[in-house]
Amino acid sequence: MRIAIIGSGPSGFYAAEALLKRPGVVVDVFDRLPTPYGLVRGGVAPDHQKIKSVIRAYEKVAAHEGFRFFGNVMLGRDVHVQDLRGLYDQIVYAVGNESDRRLGVPGEELTGSHSATAFVGWYNGHPDHCDDDFDLGCERAAVVGVGNVAMDVTRILAQDPKKLAETDIADYALEALMKSRVREIWLLGRRGPAQAAFSPAEIHEIGELESADLVVRPDEVVPVPGNKNVEYLAARAALGEGTKPKKVRLRFCVSPVEILGEGGRVTGLKIERNRLEPDGRGDLRAVGTGEFETLPVGLVFRAVGYRGVKIPGVPFDEKTGKIPNDGGRVLDERGARVPNEYVVGWAKRGPSGLIGTNRQDSVATVHAMEEDAKGGTPGQPDIEALLKARGVSYVTFDAWKLLDQHEVDLGAAAKKLREKLVRIEEMLEVVRKSTVDS
C-alpha cells in the first residue's frame, strides 16, 4: 500500500511511524517547506531545546526503508488532491493549524497589533514570518491569552536576550530583542487562575526569570484548594512588585474590548473586568461587568488560539477551523465519508494538547485506516515522475540532512546551536550546492 501524508510535523511523523509498522506499507511525507518537523522547528521556543530533542525519534522514522520525504512540495500548488488520489491508496492530512484566531475588537488592524503566531514564527526564523516587522521600541506590551503560546511570547519578551544568544533563535530576532525597550508586559486571562491553560512548569518559568518579576494582584487570585497554579500564584502575589528591571503583570478575569491608537499605531488596550458564572455544562464562563480600565501599551499580541487554513480540494469547516471528520475519517460538506482520506493532529481535533498528545491521536486515525484498507493498488505511477515533469524542486530527507548540517555548521561559527536559514530560495540553493559537492 502507498500512503501519502501531507505535513511533516509531529502528527505526520507519528502517523508515519504507526503506518510503517504494518507489512507492505510505504509512506511518502510531503511538506510545503524544504524543512521537516513543523512546529517543532517553527513553533517551539528557542529556550526549550529539550522539547526539540523529539526530532531524534522522527529521524528514526525517516530512516525506515518505506519512508520518503518530499519537502518544498505544496498541496494545491505543486500537486493537487486529484493527483494524490490517482497515486496513493490512502491520504492523511497532517497540516496542523497555520492561522490564528482574532480578538474581534475595534483597533485590531492598528500597527503594533499582532498575532502571537506571527511573532513566534518571526523569532523562530519561519519563512512565512522572517520579513514581519515588530517594533520593540515601546516600553509596555500586552499579551492576550494564558495558554502555551502566550507564555512563550511573554517569556521571550521578558527574558534577558543574552540568555538566548546561544540558542537557534533567528539572528535578526536576537538583534531586535537586544535593542528592545519593552520593560512591562501585561499577560491577560479572561477567566480566573484555576481555569488558566498554562501548566505549573510554564508559569514557574516566568516566575524564575532573572530579568523580570512576576507580579500578581492578590484580589485576582481566589483560593482553590489543591490547585497548584493557584497556590503558586497566591505565593507570588504576596511578594509584591519585586526589584528586577522588567515586570510581567499577570491579570485575571479581564477581556480586551478595544485596541486604542493614534496616527494608526497602538497606544493602549481597553479591558473589561469579568465575573465568572456557571455555563450550564459544569464549567465557568466569563461575563463582562461594565467596569473598564486602559493599559498604556504600544504592542498587543493576541494568543487566543490557532485555526486551520483551507486547502484546495480538501473539505474544511470554516466555523471550527478544522477538517471535518469522524474519528479521523474525512467528511465532506454533507457529512458523508470521503473515501480513503484521513486527518490527524490539530487539523483533526483543533489546537489542543502537547507534542506527545499527537502520537495517540495519530495512532487512533491509523487504526481507522487499517479497518478501511482494501489492499494496495498495483501498477501505480510514482510521484517523483510527476514532480519532475512539473519542474518542482523537491527536497529529499537526505538533502534536508545536508541543509541541517549546513545550519549547524553556521551556528558553530557563530557560537550558537544552529543558525537557521529563513528564506526558501536560500535553502534550496544550499541543497543544490551540497548535492553537487557530495
Residue pairs with C-beta under 8 A, 6 or more apart in sequence:
1 22
1 24
1 25
1 26
1 89
1 90
1 373
1 375
1 376
2 26
2 28
2 87
2 88
2 89
2 376
2 377
2 380
3 19
3 25
3 26
3 27
3 28
3 88
3 89
3 90
3 91
3 92
3 369
4 27
4 28
4 30
4 84
4 87
4 88
4 90
4 91
4 92
4 383
5 12
5 15
5 16
5 19
5 27
5 28
5 29
5 30
5 91
5 92
5 94
6 12
6 30
6 75
6 91
6 92
6 93
6 94
6 95
6 311
7 29
7 30
7 31
7 38
7 93
7 94
7 95
7 96
7 345
7 347
8 29
8 30
8 31
8 36
8 37
8 38
8 69
8 71
8 94
9 37
9 38
9 39
9 40
9 94
9 96
9 345
9 358
10 37
10 38
10 39
10 40
10 54
10 58
10 345
10 355
10 358
10 359
11 94
11 96
11 344
11 345
11 346
11 347
11 348
11 358
11 361
11 362
12 29
12 31
12 38
12 92
12 94
12 344
12 345
12 362
13 29
13 36
13 37
13 57
13 58
13 61
13 62
14 344
14 358
14 359
14 361
14 362
14 363
15 92
15 94
15 344
15 362
15 365
15 366
16 27
16 29
16 61
16 64
16 67
17 57
17 61
17 359
17 362
18 362
18 363
18 366
19 25
19 27
19 366
19 369
20 27
20 61
20 64
20 66
20 67
22 370
24 376
25 66
26 66
26 67
26 68
27 66
27 67
27 68
28 68
28 69
28 70
28 88
28 383
29 36
29 67
29 68
29 69
29 70
30 70
30 71
30 73
30 75
30 79
31 38
31 69
31 70
31 71
31 72
31 73
32 72
32 73
32 74
32 75
32 77
33 71
33 72
33 127
33 424
34 71
34 72
34 395
34 400
34 403
34 424
34 427
34 428
34 431
35 41
35 71
35 400
35 403
35 427
36 58
36 62
36 69
36 71
36 397
36 400
37 55
37 58
38 96
39 96
39 355
40 51
40 52
40 54
40 55
40 58
40 355
41 52
41 124
42 120
42 121
42 124
42 125
42 126
43 120
43 121
43 124
44 51
44 52
44 124
44 355
45 120
45 123
45 124
45 152
45 155
45 156
46 123
46 124
46 156
46 164
46 167
46 168
46 169
47 155
47 156
47 159
47 163
47 164
47 167
48 152
49 167
49 168
49 417
51 355
54 355
54 356
61 67
62 69
62 397
67 397
68 396
68 397
69 395
69 396
69 397
69 400
70 383
70 387
70 394
70 395
70 396
71 394
71 395
71 396
71 399
71 400
72 392
72 393
72 394
72 395
72 424
72 428
73 79
73 387
73 392
73 394
75 81
75 84
75 95
75 311
75 312
75 313
75 314
76 311
76 312
76 313
78 387
78 390
78 392
78 394
79 383
79 386
79 387
79 392
80 312
80 313
81 91
81 311
81 312
81 313
81 314
82 313
83 383
83 386
84 91
85 91
85 340
86 380
86 381
87 380
87 381
87 382
87 383
87 386
88 340
88 380
89 340
89 373
89 374
89 375
89 376
89 377
90 340
90 341
90 342
90 369
90 372
90 373
91 340
91 341
91 342
92 341
92 342
92 343
92 344
92 365
92 369
93 311
93 314
93 323
93 330
93 341
93 342
93 343
93 344
93 347
94 343
94 344
94 345
94 347
94 362
95 308
95 309
95 311
95 323
95 347
96 306
96 308
96 345
96 346
96 347
97 306
97 307
97 308
97 309
97 321
97 346
97 347
97 350
97 351
98 306
98 308
98 309
99 117
99 306
99 307
99 308
99 309
99 321
100 115
100 116
100 117
100 118
100 302
100 304
100 305
100 306
100 307
101 302
101 304
101 305
101 306
101 307
101 321
102 108
102 302
103 144
103 256
103 259
103 302
103 304
105 256
105 257
105 258
105 259
106 258
106 259
107 113
107 258
107 259
107 260
107 261
107 266
108 259
108 302
110 259
110 261
110 264
110 265
110 266
111 135
111 261
111 264
111 265
111 266
112 135
112 138
112 261
112 265
112 266
112 298
112 299
112 300
113 259
113 266
113 300
113 302
114 132
114 134
114 299
114 300
114 301
114 302
115 301
115 302
115 303
116 143
116 145
116 149
116 150
116 152
116 153
116 301
116 302
116 303
117 149
117 306
118 129
118 132
119 129
119 132
119 134
119 153
119 156
119 301
120 126
120 149
120 152
120 153
121 128
121 129
121 132
122 129
122 130
122 132
122 134
122 170
122 173
123 156
123 169
123 170
123 173
123 177
124 169
124 170
124 173
124 420
125 168
125 169
125 170
125 173
125 420
125 421
125 422
126 422
127 422
127 423
127 424
130 170
130 172
130 422
130 423
134 176
134 299
135 298
135 299
136 157
136 176
136 177
136 179
136 180
136 181
136 182
136 299
137 180
137 181
137 298
138 181
138 182
138 297
138 298
138 299
139 181
139 182
139 183
139 184
139 298
140 182
140 183
140 184
140 185
140 186
140 295
140 296
140 297
140 298
140 299
141 157
141 182
141 184
141 185
141 186
141 297
141 298
141 299
141 300
141 301
142 185
142 186
142 187
142 188
142 256
142 269
142 295
142 297
142 299
142 300
142 301
143 150
143 153
143 154
143 157
143 185
143 186
143 187
143 188
143 301
143 303
144 150
144 188
144 256
144 300
144 301
144 302
144 303
144 304
145 188
145 189
145 302
145 303
145 304
145 305
146 187
146 188
146 189
146 196
146 197
146 198
146 250
147 197
147 198
147 303
147 305
148 197
148 198
148 202
149 303
150 187
150 198
150 301
150 303
151 187
151 198
151 202
151 203
151 205
151 206
153 301
153 303
154 185
154 187
154 206
154 248
155 205
155 206
155 209
156 164
156 177
157 177
157 180
157 182
157 185
158 185
158 206
158 209
158 211
158 212
158 246
158 248
159 177
159 209
159 211
159 212
160 209
160 210
160 211
161 174
161 177
161 178
161 180
163 210
163 211
164 174
164 177
165 174
165 415
165 416
166 415
166 416
166 417
167 416
167 417
168 411
168 416
168 417
168 418
168 419
168 420
170 420
170 422
171 414
171 419
182 246
182 299
183 245
183 246
183 247
184 246
184 247
184 249
185 212
185 246
185 247
185 248
185 249
186 249
186 251
186 269
186 295
186 297
187 206
187 248
187 249
187 250
187 251
188 251
188 254
188 255
188 256
188 271
189 195
189 196
189 250
189 251
189 252
189 253
189 254
190 253
190 254
190 255
190 274
190 286
191 252
191 253
191 274
191 276
191 284
191 285
191 286
192 220
192 222
192 252
192 253
192 276
192 284
193 220
193 221
193 222
193 224
193 227
193 229
193 230
193 233
193 252
194 222
194 224
194 227
194 229
194 230
195 276
195 283
195 284
196 203
196 229
196 252
198 229
200 228
200 229
200 232
203 214
203 229
203 232
203 233
204 232
206 212
206 214
206 248
206 250
207 214
207 232
207 236
209 244
209 246
209 248
210 244
211 244
211 245
211 246
212 244
212 245
212 246
212 247
212 248
213 239
213 241
213 242
213 243
213 244
213 246
213 247
213 248
214 236
214 242
214 248
214 250
215 236
215 240
215 241
215 242
215 247
215 248
215 249
215 250
216 233
216 236
216 237
216 250
217 237
217 251
217 252
218 234
218 237
218 238
220 251
220 252
220 253
221 230
221 233
221 234
221 237
221 252
222 230
223 230
223 234
224 230
233 250
241 247
251 271
253 273
253 274
253 275
253 276
253 286
254 271
254 272
254 273
254 274
255 271
255 272
255 274
255 286
255 288
256 269
256 270
256 271
256 300
257 270
257 271
257 272
257 288
257 292
258 269
258 270
259 266
259 268
259 269
259 270
259 300
260 266
260 267
260 268
260 269
260 270
260 294
261 267
261 268
265 298
266 297
266 298
266 299
266 300
267 296
267 297
267 298
268 294
268 295
268 296
268 297
269 294
269 295
269 297
269 300
270 292
270 293
270 294
270 295
271 292
271 293
271 294
271 295
272 288
272 289
272 290
272 291
272 292
273 288
273 289
273 291
273 292
273 293
274 286
274 287
274 288
274 289
275 286
275 287
275 289
276 284
276 285
276 286
276 287
277 284
277 285
277 287
278 284
278 285
279 285
305 351
306 321
306 346
306 351
307 320
307 321
307 322
307 351
308 316
308 321
308 322
308 323
308 346
308 347
310 316
310 318
314 323
314 330
314 341
315 323
315 324
315 330
315 331
315 332
315 333
315 338
316 322
316 323
316 324
317 323
317 324
320 350
321 350
322 343
322 346
322 347
322 348
322 349
322 350
323 330
323 343
323 347
323 348
324 330
324 331
324 332
324 333
324 335
325 331
325 342
325 343
325 348
326 337
327 364
327 365
327 368
328 342
328 343
328 344
328 348
328 364
328 365
328 368
328 369
329 337
329 338
329 341
329 342
329 368
329 372
330 337
330 338
330 341
330 342
330 343
331 337
331 338
332 338
340 372
342 365
342 368
342 369
343 365
344 358
344 361
344 362
344 365
345 358
345 361
345 362
346 352
348 361
348 365
349 361
353 361
387 394
393 428
395 403
395 427
395 428
395 431
399 431
399 434
399 435
400 431
402 430
402 431
402 434
402 435
402 438
403 421
403 427
403 430
403 431
403 434
406 421
406 430
406 434
407 418
407 419
407 420
407 421
408 417
408 418
410 418
410 419
411 417
411 418
411 419
413 419
421 427
421 430
